[in-house]
Amino acid sequence: MLQLDDIRQEIQNLQAQLPPPQRRGRLVPYRRRGVLAIPAFKMRAGGDPAVDGRAQSWKLLQRATETAADGFFFDLEDAAPNHPEFKAFARKFCAEALAQLDFGRRVVAFRPNDVRSAYFEADLVDVLTAAGDKLHALVIAKTEDASELAAIARLVAQIQRHASHDNRPMLEVLIESPRAFAQAQQIAAVPSVASLTFGAWDFARLVGGEVRTQTWLTDLGAVRQLLPVIAASEGKDAIDAVTAQLPIRPTAAPETAEHAAQLEASQAALLLAARDAADAKALGFAGKWVLHPDQIAPIQDAWRPSPARAHAALAQAVAYARAAQAGSGAELTGSQLADRAVIGADWWLVEDALATGVLTAAECAAAGVPLAALRAIAGA
């Protein structure tokens, strides 16, 4: 007959084998709300790629040092012309910009051409060798299988070691096909994968659907709602697709009807980006892709709580922590029950506020409970 000590030992053995609770981003070493896509090559028709192409491309590449975006990637894939000469220049300009420019505290990435492309080998080897030490991540397009991602991760690590780079960039993986979506759980489980990014346009094309500006949030709702859940189950992030209606700045003469119409269209596009970002935040996405610099503020603001809301969430967390320390596990805050689950959800607001400078660690400490204790008691 089993003794109580044997049962206790079995419980301890079970607990020792259990993985830690997962949550969004637990295994991601950086944080970003807006991810700005920047073409690595741009040239007016008829120009000299080495001269005109470089001058125009460099202006775009420098944008990564000038905007308020939390993160960016230089794009060698969709945004670079599908021509061997131009792809080679895009690769060269990308490597030069990564090596030479100062990106501050931004999350730095580039997108090589997809693994099935003839350009993939040179993209991976040349850019990583020249500037892999500057990178936090690679954006990986059109992969459909976890084994592909594991192989790419091994290649990235091998190139980094060969180039004597100490860092190991993560992989931000686009989910843009039915097969990739069916494999999303296994893809997210690959250790080097940091996020699942929804590639709405390619996904819609492959399933025979549409991306309609006003209704795509619900048209593609099943995929959008599940990606944050799947990513969080492996401690990773989900990043939402772009809002493709761009806020084109007015070009018509001021104080004309055409200028007013252009301005109205631009403002409507910014409101649309803000709407999409707020919906993404509510679903659990950690951020969203950005196509136009004017979209950065309305998108990133979705993950930046107002000072009033942040301080209210902090006060609620402090009240719960004090109650827990005094022996209470659930308290009423107004008409709402505040237990660990409820406070844990509100704690995201505090973490967002800390990450975006709305709150400081000193303010948290001044509220009466040390930040470390608040995270242990109220954090999820």
VOBA-1610 file (N, C-alpha, C; in pm, whole numbers, padded with zeros to 5 digits, always signed):
BEGIN
Met+00085-00121+00000Met+00000+00000+00000Met+00088+00125+00000Leu+00050+00220-00085Leu+00126+00345-00093Leu+00120+00421+00038Gln+00234+00473+00078Gln+00239+00560+00194Gln+00217+00705+00150Leu+00178+00788+00246Leu+00153+00929+00214Leu+00278+00996+00160Asp+00394+00960+00211Asp+00519+01018+00161Asp+00541+00982+00014Asp+00499+00860-00026Asp+00512+00821-00167Asp+00421+00905-00255Ile+00301+00930-00205Ile+00206+01014-00281Ile+00259+01156-00295Arg+00313+01208-00184Arg+00371+01343-00190Arg+00484+01348-00292Gln+00568+01245-00293Gln+00679+01242-00388Gln+00628+01237-00531Glu+00519+01162-00554Glu+00462+01154-00688Glu+00408+01289-00733Ile+00346+01361-00639Ile+00297+01496-00671Ile+00414+01586-00708Gln+00522+01579-00631Gln+00639+01663-00659Gln+00702+01627-00793Asn+00705+01498-00824Asn+00759+01455-00953Asn+00674+01509-01068Leu+00542+01505-01050Leu+00452+01559-01151Leu+00476+01707-01171Gln+00485+01780-01060Gln+00504+01926-01070Gln+00637+01960-01137Ala+00740+01879-01110Ala+00871+01905-01169Ala+00869+01888-01320Gln+00778+01806-01371Gln+00771+01780-01514Gln+00683+01879-01589Leu+00604+01959-01516Leu+00509+02048-01582Leu+00580+02169-01641Pro+00545+02210-01764Pro+00603+02332-01819Pro+00544+02454-01748Pro+00613+02567-01752Pro+00558+02688-01690Pro+00433+02735-01765Pro+00344+02807-01699Pro+00225+02859-01769Pro+00267+02949-01885Gln+00201+02932-01998Gln+00233+03014-02113Gln+00146+03139-02114Arg+00199+03241-02175Arg+00124+03363-02199Arg+00188+03431-02319Arg+00118+03526-02372Arg+00168+03595-02489Arg+00306+03656-02465Gly+00397+03625-02554Gly+00527+03691-02552Gly+00624+03648-02444Arg+00592+03543-02368Arg+00679+03505-02257Arg+00819+03469-02306Leu+00829+03414-02427Leu+00958+03369-02480Leu+01012+03463-02588Val+00956+03582-02598Val+01001+03679-02698Val+01087+03785-02627Pro+01211+03805-02671Pro+01303+03894-02598Pro+01289+04041-02631Tyr+01187+04080-02703Tyr+01168+04221-02735Tyr+01019+04249-02747Arg+00987+04377-02758Arg+00848+04421-02759Arg+00830+04527-02867Arg+00727+04515-02948Arg+00700+04615-03052Arg+00550+04618-03078Arg+00501+04740-03104Arg+00359+04759-03134Arg+00339+04780-03283Gly+00417+04868-03341Gly+00411+04893-03484Gly+00536+04841-03552Val+00519+04770-03664Val+00633+04716-03738Val+00627+04776-03879Leu+00716+04869-03907Leu+00713+04943-04032Leu+00789+04867-04141Ala+00722+04842-04253Ala+00784+04778-04368Ala+00851+04885-04455Ile+00980+04866-04484Ile+01056+04964-04561Ile+01119+04895-04682Pro+01083+04935-04804Pro+01144+04873-04922Pro+01296+04892-04922Ala+01369+04787-04955Ala+01515+04797-04961Ala+01564+04851-05095Phe+01474+04857-05193Phe+01512+04913-05323Phe+01394+04989-05381Lys+01422+05110-05430Lys+01320+05192-05495Lys+01391+05281-05597Met+01337+05288-05717Met+01399+05370-05821Met+01294+05412-05923Arg+01304+05535-05966Arg+01216+05582-06072Arg+01255+05514-06203Ala+01156+05495-06288Ala+01178+05425-06415Ala+01288+05494-06496Gly+01379+05414-06550Gly+01484+05466-06637Gly+01609+05511-06565Gly+01612+05500-06432Gly+01729+05545-06358Gly+01842+05443-06359Asp+01957+05486-06311Asp+02072+05398-06295Asp+02064+05337-06156Pro+02052+05204-06146Pro+02034+05143-06014Pro+02146+05176-05916Ala+02270+05181-05964Ala+02383+05205-05875Ala+02388+05348-05825Val+02329+05441-05899Val+02334+05582-05861Val+02196+05631-05816Asp+02101+05634-05910Asp+01967+05683-05877Asp+01896+05588-05781Gly+01910+05458-05806Gly+01848+05360-05718Gly+01903+05369-05578Arg+02034+05384-05567Arg+02092+05394-05433Arg+02047+05520-05361Ala+02043+05633-05430Ala+02004+05759-05367Ala+01860+05752-05317Gln+01769+05703-05402Gln+01629+05696-05362Gln+01608+05590-05255Ser+01674+05476-05269Ser+01659+05369-05170Ser+01713+05412-05036Trp+01826+05481-05035Trp+01888+05521-04908Trp+01798+05615-04829Lys+01724+05700-04900Lys+01628+05787-04830Lys+01523+05703-04757Leu+01475+05598-04823Leu+01378+05511-04759Leu+01440+05434-04643Leu+01560+05383-04663Leu+01626+05304-04560Leu+01654+05388-04435Gln+01689+05515-04455Gln+01714+05604-04341Gln+01588+05632-04260Arg+01471+05609-04322Arg+01345+05630-04252Arg+01341+05549-04122Ala+01409+05435-04121Ala+01410+05350-04002Ala+01473+05419-03882Thr+01556+05519-03905Thr+01620+05591-03795Thr+01543+05715-03753Glu+01438+05750-03829Glu+01372+05879-03810Glu+01229+05870-03760Thr+01163+05758-03781Thr+01024+05747-03740Thr+01013+05704-03594Ala+00891+05709-03544Ala+00865+05668-03406Ala+00826+05520-03396Ala+00842+05445-03503Ala+00803+05304-03501Ala+00888+05226-03401Asp+00824+05137-03326Asp+00897+05051-03233Asp+00990+04955-03305Gly+00950+04913-03423Gly+01029+04817-03499Gly+01009+04837-03647Phe+01096+04775-03727Phe+01086+04787-03871Phe+01154+04666-03933Phe+01128+04646-04062Phe+01209+04551-04138Phe+01234+04606-04276Phe+01357+04584-04325Phe+01391+04615-04463Phe+01343+04499-04549Asp+01267+04531-04653Asp+01199+04428-04731Asp+01271+04400-04862Leu+01324+04278-04875Leu+01386+04233-04999Leu+01290+04153-05086Glu+01171+04122-05030Glu+01079+04034-05101Glu+00977+04113-05183Asp+00855+04127-05131Asp+00748+04188-05211Asp+00777+04331-05253Ala+00848+04407-05170Ala+00870+04548-05199Ala+00987+04572-05293Ala+01065+04469-05324Ala+01177+04485-05418Ala+01138+04424-05553Pro+01168+04491-05665Pro+01129+04440-05796Pro+01182+04299-05819Asn+01098+04214-05879Asn+01134+04075-05902Asn+01221+04063-06027His+01346+04107-06012His+01442+04106-06121His+01580+04085-06058Pro+01663+03995-06113Pro+01790+03962-06047Pro+01877+04083-06018Glu+01886+04179-06110Glu+01971+04296-06088Glu+01920+04379-05972Phe+01789+04405-05970Phe+01734+04489-05865Phe+01734+04417-05730Lys+01712+04286-05731Lys+01720+04210-05606Lys+01861+04218-05548Ala+01962+04212-05633Ala+02100+04220-05585Ala+02129+04356-05524Phe+02079+04463-05587Phe+02098+04596-05529Phe+02021+04610-05398Ala+01900+04556-05392Ala+01823+04562-05267Ala+01899+04493-05154Arg+01956+04378-05182Arg+02034+04304-05083Arg+02154+04386-05036Lys+02224+04446-05131Lys+02343+04525-05100Lys+02307+04647-05016Phe+02202+04720-05057Phe+02162+04839-04983Phe+02115+04804-04843Cys+02041+04693-04831Cys+01993+04648-04701Cys+02110+04619-04607Ala+02210+04544-04656Ala+02326+04511-04573Ala+02402+04636-04532Glu+02419+04730-04626Glu+02490+04854-04594Glu+02416+04935-04488Ala+02285+04949-04506Ala+02206+05027-04410Ala+02209+04964-04272Leu+02193+04833-04264Leu+02196+04765-04135Leu+02331+04786-04067Ala+02439+04779-04144Ala+02573+04790-04086Ala+02607+04933-04045Gln+02553+05033-04116Gln+02601+05170-04098Gln+02510+05260-04015Leu+02380+05234-04015Leu+02287+05326-03951Leu+02266+05292-03804Asp+02230+05393-03727Asp+02200+05376-03584Asp+02048+05373-03567Phe+01995+05261-03521Phe+01850+05245-03511Phe+01798+05264-03368Gly+01884+05310-03280Gly+01839+05333-03143Gly+01790+05206-03077Arg+01675+05215-03012Arg+01620+05101-02938Arg+01514+05025-03018Arg+01505+05052-03147Arg+01404+04985-03228Arg+01437+04837-03248Val+01333+04759-03271Val+01350+04620-03309Val+01386+04618-03457Val+01499+04556-03491Val+01558+04563-03624Val+01544+04428-03693Ala+01493+04429-03817Ala+01473+04303-03890Ala+01486+04328-04040Phe+01498+04217-04114Phe+01485+04227-04259Phe+01408+04106-04308Arg+01347+04121-04425Arg+01273+04010-04485Arg+01346+03963-04610Pro+01407+03843-04605Pro+01464+03787-04727Pro+01354+03737-04819Asn+01389+03711-04942Asn+01296+03643-05030Asn+01269+03503-04974Asp+01156+03446-05013Asp+01113+03323-04948Asp+01207+03207-04979Val+01200+03104-04896Val+01295+02994-04899Val+01292+02918-05032Arg+01184+02927-05106Arg+01175+02859-05235Arg+01231+02945-05350Ser+01272+03065-05318Ser+01319+03159-05420Ser+01467+03138-05450Ala+01505+03172-05574Ala+01646+03167-05614Ala+01729+03271-05541Tyr+01663+03372-05482Tyr+01735+03479-05413Tyr+01760+03449-05265Phe+01696+03348-05212Phe+01700+03324-05067Phe+01842+03302-05017Glu+01919+03220-05085Glu+02054+03188-05038Glu+02140+03313-05022Ala+02147+03395-05127Ala+02229+03516-05119Ala+02175+03613-05016Asp+02042+03627-05008Asp+01983+03715-04907Asp+02030+03675-04767Leu+02016+03547-04737Leu+02048+03500-04603Leu+02197+03514-04574Val+02281+03462-04663Val+02425+03459-04639Val+02484+03600-04641Asp+02451+03679-04742Asp+02515+03810-04758Asp+02474+03907-04649Val+02345+03916-04622Val+02298+04015-04524Val+02341+03976-04383Leu+02325+03850-04347Leu+02365+03808-04214Leu+02516+03822-04193Thr+02594+03786-04293Thr+02739+03797-04280Thr+02781+03942-04260Ala+02720+04032-04337Ala+02759+04173-04331Ala+02706+04244-04208Ala+02585+04207-04162Ala+02521+04289-04059Ala+02434+04209-03964Gly+02457+04080-03952Gly+02374+03999-03864Gly+02379+04041-03719Asp+02487+04108-03680Asp+02499+04153-03540Asp+02403+04266-03507Lys+02345+04329-03607Lys+02250+04439-03585Lys+02106+04390-03573Leu+02082+04263-03602Leu+01945+04215-03619Leu+01887+04154-03492His+01759+04187-03468His+01680+04116-03368His+01602+04001-03431Ala+01569+04015-03559Ala+01480+03916-03621Ala+01493+03915-03772Leu+01445+03806-03830Leu+01421+03796-03974Leu+01273+03771-03993Val+01214+03837-04091Val+01075+03814-04127Val+01074+03706-04235Ile+01009+03594-04208Ile+01014+03479-04297Ile+00879+03463-04366Ala+00881+03470-04499Ala+00759+03465-04579Ala+00739+03327-04641Lys+00614+03292-04660Lys+00572+03179-04744Lys+00629+03044-04702Thr+00655+03026-04573Thr+00687+02892-04525Thr+00557+02827-04478Glu+00551+02696-04486Glu+00425+02627-04459Glu+00442+02510-04363Asp+00561+02490-04311Asp+00587+02371-04233Asp+00686+02403-04123Ala+00665+02347-04005Ala+00753+02373-03892Ala+00895+02327-03920Ser+00910+02218-03996Ser+01045+02169-04026Ser+01122+02270-04111Glu+01053+02344-04199Glu+01119+02448-04277Glu+01173+02557-04185Leu+01094+02595-04086Leu+01137+02700-03994Leu+01254+02653-03909Ala+01249+02529-03865Ala+01360+02475-03786Ala+01488+02473-03869Ala+01477+02437-03998Ala+01594+02435-04085Ala+01649+02576-04107Ile+01560+02673-04129Ile+01603+02812-04146Ile+01671+02862-04020Ala+01615+02829-03904Ala+01676+02870-03777Ala+01817+02814-03763Arg+01837+02689-03804Arg+01971+02630-03798Arg+02067+02703-03892Leu+02020+02734-04012Leu+02104+02806-04107Leu+02143+02944-04054Val+02046+03014-03996Val+02074+03147-03940Val+02180+03135-03831Ala+02166+03038-03742Ala+02264+03020-03635Ala+02402+02986-03690Gln+02408+02903-03794Gln+02536+02865-03853Gln+02605+02985-03918Ile+02529+03065-03992Ile+02586+03183-04057Ile+02635+03283-03951Gln+02555+03302-03847Gln+02594+03394-03740Gln+02724+03349-03674Arg+02737+03221-03646Arg+02861+03171-03586Arg+02979+03188-03681His+02956+03158-03810His+03063+03171-03908His+03110+03316-03919Ala+03017+03411-03904Ala+03051+03553-03912Ala+03096+03610-03778Ser+03105+03525-03676Ser+03146+03567-03540Ser+03050+03667-03478His+02920+03654-03510His+02818+03734-03445His+02765+03656-03324Asp+02757+03721-03211Asp+02715+03653-03088Asp+02563+03640-03075Asn+02488+03728-03140Asn+02342+03727-03124Asn+02278+03621-03212Arg+02158+03581-03175Arg+02081+03483-03251Arg+01945+03543-03285Pro+01931+03599-03404Pro+01803+03663-03442Pro+01687+03563-03437Met+01571+03614-03396Met+01449+03535-03394Met+01386+03535-03534Leu+01283+03452-03551Leu+01210+03445-03677Leu+01068+03494-03657Glu+01028+03593-03735Glu+00891+03643-03735Glu+00823+03583-03859Val+00734+03490-03838Val+00686+03403-03945Val+00549+03447-03996Leu+00542+03469-04126Leu+00413+03503-04188Leu+00327+03378-04203Ile+00204+03389-04157Ile+00104+03285-04179Ile+00014+03337-04291Glu+00039+03286-04412Glu-00029+03344-04529Glu-00080+03237-04625Ser-00099+03115-04574Ser-00157+03010-04656Ser-00237+02916-04567Pro-00333+02843-04624Pro-00409+02746-04544Pro-00321+02643-04477Arg-00217+02595-04549Arg-00130+02494-04490Arg-00050+02551-04373Ala-00002+02674-04386Ala+00071+02735-04275Ala-00020+02753-04154Phe-00144+02792-04179Phe-00238+02809-04068Phe-00264+02675-03999Ala-00278+02568-04079Ala-00299+02436-04020Ala-00179+02391-03939Gln-00060+02445-03969Gln+00064+02410-03898Gln+00103+02515-03795Ala+00017+02612-03771Ala+00057+02727-03689Ala+00105+02688-03550Gln+00040+02591-03487Gln+00081+02548-03353Gln+00224+02493-03356Gln+00254+02407-03452Gln+00388+02349-03461Gln+00491+02456-03498Ile+00453+02550-03584Ile+00544+02659-03621Ile+00576+02744-03500Ala+00475+02780-03423Ala+00497+02862-03303Ala+00584+02790-03201Ala+00582+02657-03203Ala+00660+02581-03105Ala+00808+02576-03138Val+00848+02613-03260Val+00991+02615-03294Val+01059+02720-03206Pro+01165+02684-03133Pro+01222+02777-03034Pro+01261+02913-03089Ser+01313+02921-03211Ser+01358+03049-03266Ser+01246+03137-03318Val+01126+03083-03328Val+01013+03162-03377Val+00964+03256-03268Ala+00955+03384-03301Ala+00908+03485-03205Ala+00762+03519-03224Ser+00714+03513-03348Ser+00577+03558-03371Ser+00517+03490-03493Leu+00384+03490-03493Leu+00305+03453-03610Leu+00242+03582-03662Thr+00271+03617-03785Thr+00220+03739-03846Thr+00119+03703-03953Phe+00002+03764-03946Phe-00105+03731-04039Phe-00081+03799-04173Gly-00063+03718-04278Gly-00051+03771-04414Gly-00186+03765-04483Ala-00268+03865-04458Ala-00409+03858-04496Ala-00431+03847-04647Trp-00352+03921-04726Trp-00380+03925-04870Trp-00346+03793-04937Asp-00229+03738-04909Asp-00195+03608-04967Asp-00290+03500-04917Phe-00326+03509-04788Phe-00416+03408-04733Phe-00551+03413-04804Ala-00606+03532-04819Ala-00736+03546-04887Ala-00728+03497-05031Arg-00619+03528-05098Arg-00603+03484-05237Arg-00604+03332-05247Leu-00537+03266-05155Leu-00524+03120-05163Leu-00650+03046-05123Val-00734+03109-05041Val-00860+03043-05006Val-00975+03090-05093Gly-00946+03182-05185Gly-01050+03233-05274Gly-01137+03339-05209Gly-01085+03403-05106Gly-01161+03508-05038Gly-01119+03647-05081Glu-01157+03746-05001Glu-01125+03886-05031Glu-01079+03955-04904Val-01002+04062-04923Val-00969+04152-04813Val-01039+04284-04843Arg-01155+04302-04782Arg-01234+04423-04805Arg-01203+04523-04694Thr-01173+04644-04734Thr-01119+04744-04642Thr-01203+04759-04516Gln-01333+04770-04531Gln-01418+04800-04416Gln-01458+04677-04336Thr-01451+04559-04398Thr-01507+04441-04331Thr-01408+04325-04315Trp-01280+04345-04346Trp-01187+04233-04343Trp-01166+04177-04203Leu-01191+04259-04101Leu-01175+04211-03964Leu-01267+04093-03936Thr-01385+04097-03993Thr-01479+03986-03975Thr-01476+03888-04092Asp-01446+03935-04213Asp-01436+03844-04328Asp-01334+03733-04301Leu-01223+03771-04242Leu-01116+03677-04211Leu-01106+03655-04060Gly-01220+03668-03995Gly-01223+03669-03848Gly-01175+03540-03784Ala-01204+03426-03843Ala-01166+03299-03780Ala-01015+03289-03764Val-00941+03325-03869Val-00796+03319-03862Val-00742+03424-03766Arg-00791+03547-03777Arg-00741+03655-03692Arg-00766+03626-03545Gln-00877+03566-03511Gln-00907+03540-03371Gln-00825+03425-03314Leu-00789+03330-03400Leu-00716+03214-03351Leu-00566+03235-03343Leu-00508+03316-03429Leu-00363+03332-03429Leu-00308+03380-03294Pro-00368+03480-03228Pro-00315+03518-03097Pro-00324+03406-02994Val-00428+03325-03002Val-00444+03213-02909Val-00335+03109-02933Ile-00313+03075-03060Ile-00211+02976-03094Ile-00073+03026-03055Ala-00041+03152-03086Ala+00090+03207-03052Ala+00111+03209-02901Ala+00010+03254-02827Ala+00024+03262-02682Ala+00040+03126-02618Ser-00018+03022-02679Ser-00008+02888-02622Ser+00136+02838-02622Glu+00222+02899-02705Glu+00363+02862-02709Glu+00452+02974-02654Gly+00391+03074-02588Gly+00468+03184-02532Gly+00519+03283-02634Lys+00457+03285-02751Lys+00502+03373-02859Lys+00400+03485-02883Asp+00432+03575-02976Asp+00344+03686-03011Asp+00269+03657-03141Ala+00159+03727-03159Ala+00093+03735-03289Ala+00095+03881-03334Ile+00123+03902-03461Ile+00129+04036-03520Ile+00024+04044-03630Asp-00056+04150-03627Asp-00168+04160-03720Asp-00123+04214-03856Ala-00207+04189-03955Ala-00179+04231-04093Ala-00189+04382-04108Val-00150+04429-04224Val-00152+04572-04253Val-00296+04621-04274Thr-00313+04750-04251Thr-00431+04821-04301Thr-00388+04886-04432Ala-00440+04836-04542Ala-00384+04871-04673Ala-00434+05004-04726Gln-00542+05060-04672Gln-00586+05192-04717Gln-00491+05296-04658Leu-00412+05358-04743Leu-00304+05444-04695Leu-00349+05589-04683Pro-00295+05659-04584Pro-00329+05801-04566Pro-00243+05889-04656Ile-00279+05893-04784Ile-00201+05971-04881Ile-00216+06120-04850Arg-00105+06187-04835Arg-00109+06330-04802Arg-00159+06411-04921Pro-00236+06517-04896Pro-00293+06597-05006Pro-00185+06656-05095Thr-00210+06653-05224Thr-00120+06713-05322Thr-00184+06831-05394Ala-00314+06847-05383Ala-00384+06957-05451Ala-00356+07089-05379Ala-00382+07196-05447Ala-00360+07329-05391Ala-00447+07349-05267Pro-00391+07409-05160Pro-00470+07432-05038Pro-00593+07517-05067Glu-00694+07496-04981Glu-00818+07572-04988Glu-00894+07548-05119Thr-00877+07430-05175Thr-00956+07390-05291Thr-01041+07270-05251Ala-01146+07247-05328Ala-01233+07134-05300Ala-01156+07002-05311Glu-01064+06995-05408Glu-00985+06872-05425Glu-00895+06848-05303His-00835+06954-05252His-00749+06943-05132His-00831+06895-05013Ala-00949+06951-04998Ala-01035+06912-04886Ala-01075+06765-04896Ala-01104+06719-05018Ala-01142+06579-05038Ala-01024+06486-05009Gln-00904+06528-05052Gln-00785+06447-05026Gln-00756+06441-04876Leu-00772+06552-04809Leu-00748+06555-04665Leu-00848+06467-04592Glu-00973+06472-04635Glu-01076+06389-04573Glu-01045+06240-04593Ala-01000+06204-04713Ala-00965+06064-04740Ala-00847+06020-04655Ser-00749+06108-04638Ser-00634+06075-04555Ser-00673+06054-04410Gln-00758+06142-04358Gln-00804+06128-04220Gln-00886+06001-04201Ala-00967+05967-04301Ala-01046+05843-04292Ala-00955+05721-04287Ala-00844+05725-04364Ala-00750+05613-04363Ala-00681+05600-04227Leu-00651+05711-04163Leu-00589+05707-04030Leu-00687+05652-03926Leu-00813+05692-03937Leu-00914+05639-03846Leu-00932+05489-03866Leu-00921+05445-03990Leu-00933+05302-04019Leu-00816+05224-03957Ala-00695+05279-03967Ala-00579+05215-03905Ala-00596+05207-03754Ala-00649+05313-03694Ala-00672+05314-03550Ala-00778+05210-03512Arg-00884+05199-03593Arg-00988+05100-03566Arg-00932+04958-03572Asp-00856+04931-03677Asp-00800+04797-03694Asp-00705+04763-03581Ala-00624+04860-03539Ala-00528+04836-03432Ala-00599+04811-03299Ala-00703+04888-03271Ala-00778+04867-03146Ala-00840+04728-03144Asp-00890+04683-03259Asp-00947+04548-03267Asp-00837+04443-03245Ala-00719+04465-03305Ala-00607+04372-03288Ala-00565+04364-03142Lys-00556+04479-03077Lys-00518+04481-02936Lys-00618+04402-02852Ala-00748+04422-02879Ala-00852+04353-02801Ala-00845+04202-02820Leu-00802+04156-02939Leu-00793+04013-02966Leu-00669+03948-02904Gly-00571+04030-02866Gly-00450+03975-02806Gly-00327+03985-02894Phe-00337+04050-03009Phe-00217+04073-03090Phe-00120+04163-03015Ala+00009+04139-03033Ala+00112+04220-02968Ala+00148+04343-03049Gly+00108+04348-03175Gly+00140+04460-03260Gly+00079+04443-03397Lys+00117+04533-03487Lys+00054+04535-03620Lys+00155+04590-03720Trp+00150+04539-03840Trp+00235+04591-03947Trp+00188+04730-03989Val+00285+04810-04032Val+00262+04949-04073Val+00319+04966-04215Leu+00241+05025-04303Leu+00289+05049-04440Leu+00327+05194-04466His+00269+05286-04391His+00291+05429-04415His+00328+05496-04283Pro+00428+05585-04283Pro+00470+05647-04158Pro+00358+05716-04081Asp+00258+05771-04151Asp+00148+05838-04081Asp+00060+05740-04003Gln+00073+05610-04035Gln-00005+05509-03962Gln+00060+05472-03827Ile+00184+05510-03807Ile+00257+05464-03688Ile+00186+05508-03560Ala+00155+05637-03549Ala+00096+05688-03425Ala-00040+05624-03394Pro-00136+05624-03488Pro-00265+05564-03452Pro-00257+05415-03424Ile-00163+05345-03487Ile-00149+05202-03459Ile-00084+05179-03323Gln+00027+05245-03298Gln+00097+05222-03171Gln+00018+05273-03051Asp-00064+05374-03072Asp-00145+05427-02963Asp-00245+05325-02910Ala-00281+05226-02994Ala-00375+05123-02948Ala-00316+05043-02832Trp-00184+05035-02826Trp-00117+04961-02717Trp-00059+05056-02612Arg-00097+05183-02618Arg-00051+05280-02518Arg-00173+05330-02442Pro-00196+05280-02319Pro-00313+05325-02244Pro-00300+05472-02204Ser-00413+05537-02186Ser-00411+05676-02139Ser-00356+05679-01998Pro-00298+05790-01954Pro-00249+05799-01816Pro-00358+05767-01714Ala-00481+05815-01739Ala-00589+05790-01643Ala-00619+05641-01634Arg-00625+05573-01749Arg-00655+05430-01747Arg-00539+05351-01685Ala-00416+05393-01715Ala-00300+05323-01660Ala-00295+05336-01508His-00319+05457-01457His-00315+05477-01312His-00431+05405-01244Ala-00546+05399-01311Ala-00658+05324-01254Ala-00627+05175-01245Ala-00564+05121-01351Ala-00526+04980-01350Ala-00421+04954-01243Leu-00327+05046-01228Leu-00224+05031-01125Leu-00286+05033-00986Ala-00380+05127-00964Ala-00446+05135-00833Ala-00523+05008-00803Gln-00588+04952-00903Gln-00663+04828-00885Gln-00569+04713-00852Ala-00455+04707-00921Ala-00358+04602-00894Ala-00300+04614-00754Val-00272+04737-00712Val-00218+04759-00578Val-00320+04720-00472Ala-00446+04758-00494Ala-00550+04722-00397Ala-00564+04570-00386Tyr-00558+04502-00500Tyr-00568+04356-00498Tyr-00447+04295-00428Ala-00327+04347-00458Ala-00206+04293-00396Ala-00210+04310-00245Arg-00253+04426-00201Arg-00262+04448-00056Arg-00364+04355+00008Ala-00477+04336-00060Ala-00578+04245-00008Ala-00524+04102-00002Ala-00450+04062-00107Ala-00393+03927-00110Ala-00293+03908+00003Gln-00213+04011+00027Gln-00115+04002+00135Gln-00182+03996+00272Ala-00305+04048+00278Ala-00379+04046+00404Ala-00467+03923+00419Gly-00470+03838+00313Gly-00544+03713+00325Gly-00669+03704+00241Ser-00695+03801+00152Ser-00815+03796+00067Ser-00775+03766-00076Gly-00846+03674-00140Gly-00815+03638-00278Gly-00906+03701-00380Ala-01014+03765-00336Ala-01108+03828-00428Ala-01176+03944-00358Glu-01177+04058-00425Glu-01236+04178-00368Glu-01331+04241-00468Leu-01425+04317-00420Leu-01512+04394-00508Leu-01449+04530-00534Thr-01439+04566-00664Thr-01398+04700-00702Thr-01517+04763-00770Gly-01590+04846-00696Gly-01719+04893-00746Gly-01812+04774-00754Ser-01863+04747-00875Ser-01953+04632-00894Ser-01882+04514-00958Gln-01750+04524-00975Gln-01676+04419-01043Gln-01597+04336-00943Leu-01604+04204-00959Leu-01524+04115-00878Leu-01380+04121-00926Ala-01289+04148-00835Ala-01147+04156-00869Ala-01075+04039-00807Asp-01053+03933-00886Asp-00971+03822-00841Asp-00847+03816-00929Arg-00766+03712-00915Arg-00641+03707-00988Arg-00661+03709-01139Ala-00765+03641-01189Ala-00789+03638-01333Ala-00822+03777-01386Val-00911+03846-01316Val-00951+03981-01360Val-00833+04077-01351Ile-00763+04075-01238Ile-00650+04165-01220Ile-00538+04131-01317Gly-00520+04000-01345Gly-00417+03961-01440Gly-00440+04020-01577Ala-00566+04028-01618Ala-00598+04090-01747Ala-00570+04240-01743Asp-00608+04306-01634Asp-00580+04449-01621Asp-00430+04476-01611Trp-00356+04379-01560Trp-00213+04401-01545Trp-00143+04426-01678Trp-00201+04372-01787Trp-00145+04402-01918Trp-00142+04553-01942Leu-00243+04624-01895Leu-00244+04770-01911Leu-00126+04833-01841Val-00097+04784-01720Val+00017+04838-01646Val+00147+04808-01721Glu+00161+04687-01771Glu+00283+04652-01844Glu+00295+04734-01973Asp+00184+04754-02043Asp+00186+04839-02162Asp+00225+04981-02127Ala+00172+05029-02015Ala+00203+05166-01972Ala+00350+05179-01935Leu+00405+05079-01870Leu+00548+05081-01836Leu+00633+05078-01962Ala+00594+04994-02057Ala+00673+04979-02180Ala+00669+05104-02266Thr+00562+05180-02260Thr+00546+05298-02346Thr+00572+05429-02274Gly+00616+05423-02149Gly+00651+05544-02076Gly+00536+05617-02012Val+00416+05559-02018Val+00300+05623-01953Val+00314+05612-01801Leu+00368+05501-01754Leu+00399+05481-01612Leu+00548+05455-01598Thr+00602+05486-01481Thr+00742+05454-01451Thr+00747+05356-01335Ala+00859+05289-01321Ala+00877+05197-01209Ala+00866+05272-01076Ala+00914+05398-01076Ala+00906+05478-00953Ala+00761+05505-00914Glu+00675+05531-01013Glu+00534+05553-00984Glu+00469+05427-00928Cys+00508+05313-00984Cys+00455+05187-00932Cys+00497+05166-00788Ala+00624+05193-00758Ala+00674+05177-00621Ala+00605+05274-00526Ala+00581+05397-00574Ala+00517+05497-00490Ala+00373+05462-00458Ala+00312+05373-00537Ala+00173+05333-00512Ala+00160+05245-00389Gly+00272+05194-00339Gly+00266+05125-00211Gly+00307+04980-00210Val+00320+04919-00329Val+00365+04780-00337Val+00479+04775-00440Pro+00594+04718-00405Pro+00706+04712-00501Pro+00665+04645-00630Leu+00727+04690-00741Leu+00690+04638-00872Leu+00707+04487-00881Ala+00814+04434-00825Ala+00836+04290-00831Ala+00724+04214-00761Ala+00678+04268-00648Ala+00568+04204-00574Ala+00438+04215-00652Leu+00416+04330-00716Leu+00295+04344-00798Leu+00293+04244-00911Arg+00408+04227-00977Arg+00413+04130-01087Arg+00387+03989-01036Ala+00440+03957-00920Ala+00422+03822-00867Ala+00278+03795-00825Ile+00212+03898-00771Ile+00077+03878-00716Ile-00030+03903-00821Ala-00016+04016-00895Ala-00121+04057-00988Ala-00094+04015-01132Gly+00031+03995-01166Gly+00065+03960-01304Gly+00019+03821-01340Ala-00003+03803-01470Ala-00047+03672-01518Ala+00071+03595-01570
//
